[in-house]
Amino acid sequence: MVRTIRVDVAELLDTPERQAEYISVALETGDPEFVRDAVGIVARARGMSEVARAAGLNRESLYKALGETGNPEFGTMLGVLRALGLELAARPVKGKPARPRARKAA
């Protein structure tokens, strides 16, 4: 029988550098749910109340946006990242670039 222990990733993300790297890895996957979860974990590591206040949100709204079923708006994510002292940057994709998605009619 294999024994496992429960680990709270937020406790391991104890420096701004580790937090930035964790979110960067999530962004590189292109998985929006992983990105949302990673930002939520880092926000918990920093303190949700403090992050919410710095992002101009209330704590409940931040929990809802970054929760398992949350789908935060891009502006909300940018505000939270700024509150975490982080910024997004673009760089060329290595290898063959992805084809643009077809736009949905409004």
N, C-alpha and C positions, 0 to 999 in steps of 0.2 A: 504494500500500500504506500502510495506517495502522499506525503503530508505537504500541505501548502500553507502559506501564511498570507493574510490579506495585507496588501501594501497600499497606502494612500500616496499616489504619485505626487500630489501637491506637496507632501513633506520632503520629497527628493528634489524638488525644484526650488532650492533655497537661495539661489543667486539670480540676479537679473540675466546673466549670461546663460545659465541653464534654462531659464524660462524662455528667453528669446530663441535658443536652439530648439527647444521642444516645439514651439509654435512654427518655426521655420521648417522643421521636418514634416509637421502636419500640412503646411501649405504646399510643400513639394509633392505630396501624394495627390493633390487635386481633389481630395474627398471633403466636400463641404461639412459633412457631419463630424469628421475627425478634426477639422479646423475649429468648428464650434466647440467641440468637447475640449480641445487643447487650450483654447482661450479661456474656457470656463475653469479648467483645472488651474491655470496660471492665476486667474482672478481669485480663486479660492486660496492659493498660496500667498497672495498679497493681502487678502482680506476683502471679501465681497463688499462690505459697507464702504470701505475707503475707495475701492475702484468705482463703485456705483456713483459715489459723490463726485469723484474727479471726472467721470464720464457724463455727468449731468443727468443721471438716472436715479430712480429709487431702487433700493436693494431688491425688492420683489420683482420689479421689471427686469433687472439684470439676471436674476435667477431664472425667470421665465424665458428670456431670450437665449440664454446659454444652456438651458436644461435639455434633457433628452429629446423632447419633442419641439424644442425651440427652432425658430427659423428667423434669426435676427436680420434686420435690414442692413445693407452695406454700410450706411451711415452710422448705425449703432456699433457695428464691428470696428469701424475706424475710430469712433469715439472711445471705445473700450481699449483698443490698442494704444491710442494716445495716452489714455489714463494709466496704462501699464508702462509708459515710457518707450513704446515701440512704434515703428513705422513700417509700412509696406514699401517694398522696392521691387521693380521689375528687372528681369534679366532674360536674355535669350534662352530658349529651351535647347538643351543639348540634343543632337540628333535631328530627326525629321520633325519639322513643326507640325502641330495639329492643324487640321483643316477647320476653318471657322464654321460654327454651327449656323444652320439656317435660322433666320429670325422669324418668330411667330407673328402673324398678322394681328394687329391691335383690334 
